[in-house]
Amino acid sequence: MSVVRFLFIRSVVVILLTWQTAGAVERFPPPNFETGYAIPEVSQSTARSEVYEYLDVLALLVTLTLITFVAFRYRSRKGIFLIGVFSLAYFGFWREGCVCAIGSIQNIAMALFNTGYTVPLTVIAFFCLPIMFTLFFGRTFCAGVCPLGAIQDVVSVRPMRVPRWLEAGLGTIPFLYLGAAVLFAATASRFIICEYDPFVAFFRMNGSLGMFALGASFLLIGMVVERPYCRFFCPYGAILNLASRVAKWHVNITPSECIQCHLCAESCPLGVIRFPTASADLPVQATPAHLRKKDRRRLVGFLILLPVLTLAGGWAGWELGPEFSRTNARVLLAERIWLEDTQRVEVKSEESAAFRATGASLPDLHKEVLHTVRRFSIGGLLFGSFTGLVLGLKMVFLVVRRRRVDYEINRGGCVSCGRCFDYCPVGKEPSLEMPIQIERAAG
């Protein structure tokens, strides 16, 4: 068992040991107001009974198993697409996109850093199951189980290739989004993944005009750019990207020997199939000496820059921590009360009036706010260091060159969509008689 899989399983055990049941079902009727007040409608999904929640987990497990089997055994793009349509209907429109594996990042982060918050077992399952499958079989969850990926796959008409330099630059955004989501969730401030889910307004047929516009923009772009949200924004995709790189097995382009027809690389809308290197059949010494020297210099330069970017990012995050803390409701409340007490504003807010009506201690609020600001400073330090590390590693990987004899899949970026299956002449052999062909990770 690899170190990554061992650490992941150990983390799951720690979460389960600290888990307590957190029901979301309305157990008491709402109060009857004598003032004529009406409870407003909410845009969040309604509470579900535990039976339906466990049914959702079962559906997730079944679809993950089924799509993995279809991708590995039958190599069927049509089968993967049909499972994606089912997932879109079930997890998207019927389940209204909640709880999803992407949003569960925030629940897990908040539970790990806030002892007073308990996370339901079903949420843990939605977070862990796709990662477990990815560690063994690659990103089959992204292929057709995730409703956000499925809705983009359905609208894809004629995707064009994105330049590699642009792909590499935009590919850092999911990791930064992941770090920001963990920071705000761990400090119990905001769930930004849920706030800016581009397709939840479509799934629930409810939401602001801005969220409908955001989702429509992603779908329009998705007609010509394959899965723009999955590739350039999805924070859960960043986790699966890393897990897929060390997967025990991964779908291969062809079930047998590659004939280098180039069709698979042309058919891949994600651009994750790497070409054979021009000098793959030549020894390394055949590369001109000045080119090897230039590559070594560039690599050494970026390796030196890596710790500099990490330290600079950490310092910037530490300095910006107090500013980040202003996203926390309690910090904003304390700031508003200070403005009112110093007569910098004349009108008292509803929040400050409610706080004063409770008779709560203002010094206690100040202590809580100082603790929150301190947590944001530490979290900003870690987030900034993480940002610098991601940017530095991205530059290092861009200058590292690997020699390839055949067309190879970029394991991290491949979502196992199966588009290359139908274009491979070797892959058109009868699938029912074909043995399971999988590519084992090196080592």
ABEGO torsion letter per residue (X at the ends): XBAAAAAAAAAAAAAAAABBBBBABBABBBBBBAAGBBBBBBABBBBBBAAAAAAAAAAAAAAAAAAAAAAAAAGBAAAAAAAAAAAAAAAAAAAGGOBBAAAAAAAAAAAAABAABBBBAAAAAAAAAAAAAAAAAEBAAAAAABAAAAAAAAABABBBBBBAAAAAAAAAAAAAAAAAAAAAAAAGABBAAAAABAAAAAAAGBEBAAAAAAAAAAAAAAAABBGAAAAAABAAAAAAAAAAAABABBBBABABBBAGAGAAAAABAAGABBBBBAAAABBAAABBAAAAAAAAAAAAAAAAAAAAAAAAAAAAAAAAAAAAAAABAAAAAAAAAAAAAAGABABBBAAAAAAAAAGBBAAAAAAAAAAAAAAAAAAAAAAAAAAAAAAAAAAAAAABBBBBABBBBBAAABAGAGAAAAABAAAABBAAABBBBBBBBBX
